[in-house]
């Protein structure tokens, strides 16, 4: 089941919002705002959010004007490593 999340409904600037979800279809309306992580259900050793912490901290520390651009760069770097 897909629960599409529409950031435009929360009344905050999209350039400052990030969706972290284990179902990419959930952020289909604002894909540039989304970070896809592996599912964590029943995984007591899940570290997905801890692994994201450096990226999220960097976005805050650099006072990034548009998180979508930062996430695009992150995705591009991840693709280069593959």
N, C-alpha and C positions, 0 to 999 in steps of 0.2 A: 504494500500500500504506500502511496506517495502523498505526502503532506506538503504541498507547495507553500513556501514561505515567501511572502511579499513584503520586502523591507519598506516599500513606499507607504505601507499602512501604519507604520509606527511613528511617522512624523519627524524623523531625524534625517539629517543630511546623508545621502548615500555615500558620499566621499569619506565618511567616518564610520561606516558600519561594515562589519564582517559577520558572515554566517559560517559556523563550523558545524558540519553535518556529515553523517556516514552514508547519506543517500544524495548523490549529486542532483537528482531530479528535484529535490526539495528546494534548491536555490536556482531553478531554471529561469525565473523572472529577472534575477540579478546575478548572472553567472560570474561576473567579474568581482563580486563581493564574497564569493564562496570559497571555502577551503574544504576539500573533501578529505575525510579521514577514514581509516578502516573501522569497521564495526567493533564495538567494545562489549556487546552484550555477553554476560556471563564470563568475561575475561578478567579475572582478578589481577592479572599482571599487566593490564592495559596502561600504556604510557603515552598515548597519542597527544594528549593536551600538554604533557610535560615536554614532548618533542617539539611542539609548536611554540612553546614559551619564548625561545630566543627570537624567533621571527616577530612575534607579537610585541615583545619588549623593544626590539629595534624600531618597529613602526612607531611606538610611543616615544621613545627616546629621541628619534630624529624628527619628531613632530611632523610626520608625513602629512602633506596637504590632502592627498587622495589615496586612500588605502587600496583602491582598485589598481592603481599604477604599481604600487609596491607588490601587490599580489601577482600581477602580470609578470613582473621581473622575477619574482620567486618561482613562478611556474616555468618561465623560460630557463632559469638556472637548473631547475630539476630536470627538464627535458634534455639539456645539454649533457647531464651526467649519465643519461641512459644510453 
